[in-house]
Amino acid sequence: MNSCAVARILDMSPDDVCRYARKGQLKGFKEGRQWRFRIRQVNKFKKQLLLLQRSDNTGTDSDPKLSTGYSR
């Protein structure tokens, strides 16, 4: 699955998808110059994003790898 398809699933831009992949937060692999992703990893990342959004609303960080670095 390419970054455009993943972007539609995650409701973000393809550039953001590639940025998360470069940082190692979204697992993927390079095929030539393009990033490719497995649906299992995309679904796992989506769950992490949802948990992070919920924790931001409650005031706790559930996944430090996805946090902005701000500590409470």
C-alpha positions in Angstrom: 0.0 0.0 0.0 1.5 3.4 -0.9 1.5 6.6 1.1 -1.5 8.1 -0.8 -3.7 5.1 0.2 -2.4 5.2 3.8 -3.1 9.0 3.9 -6.8 8.4 3.0 -7.1 5.8 5.7 -5.4 8.0 8.3 -7.1 11.3 7.1 -3.8 13.1 6.7 -1.5 14.1 3.8 0.8 11.7 2.0 3.7 14.0 3.2 2.7 13.5 6.8 2.6 9.7 6.3 6.1 9.7 4.9 7.3 12.0 7.7 6.0 9.4 10.3 7.7 6.6 8.4 11.0 8.5 8.3 10.8 9.0 12.0 10.1 5.3 12.6 6.7 6.0 14.1 4.8 4.3 11.2 6.5 1.1 10.1 7.1 0.9 6.4 9.7 0.1 3.8 11.1 1.8 0.8 10.5 0.3 -2.7 12.7 2.4 -4.9 12.0 6.0 -3.9 8.5 5.3 -2.6 7.3 4.3 0.9 5.2 1.1 1.1 3.1 0.0 4.1 1.4 -3.1 5.3 -2.2 -2.8 6.3 -1.6 -4.4 9.7 1.0 -1.7 10.5 -1.3 1.1 9.3 -4.1 -0.2 11.5 -1.8 -0.4 14.5 -0.6 3.1 13.9 -4.2 4.4 13.6 -5.0 2.9 17.0 -2.0 4.6 18.5 -3.1 7.9 17.0 -6.6 7.4 18.4 -5.2 6.6 21.8 -3.0 9.7 21.7 -5.9 11.9 20.8 -7.9 10.5 23.6 -5.0 11.0 26.1 -4.6 14.6 24.9 -8.2 15.2 25.8 -7.8 13.6 29.3 -4.3 15.1 30.0 -2.1 12.0 30.0 0.3 10.6 27.4 -0.2 7.0 26.5 2.6 6.6 23.9 5.7 8.6 24.5 7.0 7.8 21.0 4.1 9.8 19.5 4.1 12.6 22.0 5.3 16.1 21.1 8.0 16.0 23.8 5.9 18.1 26.2 6.0 16.6 29.7 3.4 17.3 32.4 
